[in-house]
Amino acid sequence: MLTILAVIPLAVALAMMTLQQRNSRQAGLVTLLLVCAMTFVVPPFHLSPLQLLLSLSEGGATSLTVLTVLLPALLLYHLQRVTGGMNILTQSIARLTSDRDLQVLLLVLGLSPFVEALCGFGVGIIVIVPMLLELRFGALRVALLSLLGQLTTAWGAMGVAVVLTASLTGLPVDQVGSLTALLSMPTTVVLSLICLHLSGGKAAVRRWWLVALAAAAILTGGAWILSRTVGVELVGILSSTLALAFVGGVGVLMTRRAPHSQRALHKGNTGKTNRDSLWLAAAPYVLLTFFLLLSRLVPPLRDWLQTHAVLELPAVHLSLPLLYIPGFWVSLALLIAVGMRGTSRRV
């Protein structure tokens, strides 16, 4: 009986979002009020007003940890969108190959996980949907392919879900990260083949199955290795970059082997991108990766960052090293990127 009562808030939230089409904020608020009410009327869950306030404060502290990553990441995405940096990057990626099936692999196994690892909130879908439409796919296939891109990664917003899971369970973050990578490997392998089938049918699967499997293995195998070495914050960024580099490298080799007329057509279709513009577009991600690697792999610096400028509230079990959290480095990369671009009314 207690189990049924404990599941009621979750069931209410799911029912509101699926059956009543309510947004997550409304469902979350109703669920919160329901849980608070249950602490007063259900004896096994009873809490005094002070205990309830402390519990709510602990939840707020956990939410603050998540928000310190999500808000700067979304600001970075907004900067890239309004300045055209995201468009420049996606065009450069599309230029790597003229083969549509390989372009789909680049988007689903590379670009979408990369953007999702940086921003979360399903931003990867927002980025790749216009590109998939440009490849002349129907609306249903575009929707399915964009969803596949979301299912191939568990490292949204620099692994904040993994960090949150480790915090709630008390397990080591690197252990949760490595096990997550292992569990996601079979799914990602299967999804890579489904992605090819949606793109070009059986012919695409027969032609590129090995590339798809290798890219999936790099994406998840790289995540397993990286989660045990550099930390979960960089897992999604680096593993998706490796997958992008692999599929892009295959695409470049195939384009070079193509007849001269096809190469000329591909060049004409993709146009030219100024190298300075490409550098400005890529600079925030390069800087962010460098800063995170530096803060995680240099022990003296890591120890100093973890022990200075720490926001501590023992009553709610909050300990937030402000100079060590990923959100600080995202904000720093964001400010440097703004300085490199100069003042703009759009930013």
Secondary structure, DSSP 8 states (H G I E B T S, - for coil): -HHHHHHHHHHHHHHHHHTS---HHHHHHHHHHHHHHHHHH-GGG---HHHHHHHHHHHHHHHHHHHHHHHHHHHHHHHHHHHTHHHHHHHHHHTT-S-HHHHHHHIIIIIHHHHHHHH-TTHHHHHHHHHHHHTT--HHHHHHHHHHHHHT-S-HHHHHHHHHHHHHHT--HHHHHHHHHHHHHHHHHHHHHHHHHHHHHHHHHHHHHHHHHHHHHHHHHHHHHHHTTT-HHHHHHHHHHHHHHHHHHHHHHHHHHS-HHHHHHHHHHH----HHHHHHHHHHHHHHHHHHHHHHH-HHHHHHHHHSSEEEEGGGTEEEETTTSHHHHHHHHHHHHHHHH---TT-
